[in-house]
Amino acid sequence: MKHFLFSSLCALFALRIGAQQPLQRVSPEAVGLDAVQLQYADSVILTAIADKEIPGAVLAVVRHGKMAYLKAFGNKRLYPKQEPMTTNTIFDLASCSKPVSTAICIHILAEQGKLRLLDAVNRYIPEFKDWTSKDGKEKQTIRIADLLTHTSGLPSYAPAAELEKQYGSPAPDALMHYIATCPRAYRPQNDFIYSCLNYITLQHIVEQVSGMSLRDFARTHIFDVLGMTHTDYLPCQRDKQGHWVNTTDACWAASTKGDWHALIAPTEQQKDGSVLCGQVHDPLARILNGGISGNAGVFSCADDLAVLCAALQNGGEWNGHRILSRLTVEAMRSVPRAVERFGRTLGWDSYSDYASNQGDYFSRQTYGHTGYTGTSMIIDPENDIAVILLINSVHPEDGHSVVRLRSLVANTIAASVRN
């Protein structure tokens, strides 16, 4: 009996360790990519650095469940001192947090039978108002699926500074009250407005249904399952001097020598001269939600995101560890018929006006997402390839666009596919 228990524990430990291993690294040729062609991606990124459009970047290409290309370029920090970019640099994912965490959490709860995507939002948030016509004669329910596809009618954003002045910081309940009662811009499914408020609402549904914070639920059901050891939400607040500081350690703190912030790419310099580093850049996520937010707040690195992409390409499972079923993955990357003209899937972007990061040559099945800080993910199921481009373009100051750069990089990589 003792031998059986020992063997079982060893097997479980082996599975756990196996899940924490990064993807196998191979040459581009080993997975049917042209290494010479991929160097054009290097050139595009280096030109952007030379032109001072970005401080640096990390590029990862995943094919057939293997890491075929992983490179760091330029610097992760320019102010107050220069620090080189490394392939293990951790980035503020900004809106890439939406599909990487929030949307997957919703689908996990649906798989568990705890909610359905057609459920009314006010089933879980009673004060949440449905759409009503101006004359009050017509009403239409806003559903979870409408939030996922950005067709709910909620406005794109909320006045963070005004809400902080009124309610203080953090004030997640006040923010949710604002979202629940603010005017709806249109009848659900009749238009498309990309909205951070949709995903903050989804966060509250996850927390209401699961009884856990979004951070804990995502870590338990996604990040820890796949061994994404350098992926986490990082709670923050202002200190007595008004500087933004973290209130708890990151999940990788115990395994990091020195300050665990050292791995993070900083974002924007603040008015007081300090630089955000480990405190989420998005104002709603930072000021009102204290770093844990449905619209932004996840910090991660190329290796961890590569494992997630591999799992999604493998029907929701990687290395014996499953986060979603195959059918759920397929549904999550498909555009629902009711909102087909808008191009948004149940968590990702397929062909909306925001999907230019996919470039011109990947297949029509391609889906992905971008983040305001400069991050981007592309997954092409038909060609079994994923592109992860991580940039902290808002460092040291905001105002640099990487929209064109993302497309250029995507095109060079798509052109490298040989078989």
Secondary structure, 3 states (H helix, E strand, C coil): CHHHHHHHHHHHHHHHHHHCCCCCECCHHHHCECHHHHHHHHHHHHHHHHCCCCCEEEEEEEECCEEEEEEEEEEEECCCCCEECCCCCEEECHHHHHHHHHHHHHHHHHHCCCCCCCCEHHHCCCCCCCEECCCCCCEECCEHHHHHCCCCCCCCCCCHHHHHHHHCCCCHHHHHHHHHHCCCCCCCCCCCCCCHHHHHHHHHHHHHHHCCCHHHHHHHHHHHHHCCCCCEECCEEECCCCCEEECCCCCCHHHCCCCHHHHECCCCECCCCCECCCCCCCHHHHHHCCCCCCCCCEEECHHHHHHHHHHHHCCCEECCEECCCHHHHHHHCCCCHHHHHHCECCCCECCCCCHHHHCCCCCCCCEEEECCCCCEEEEECCCCEEEEEECCCCCCCCCCCCHHHHHHHHHHHHCCECC
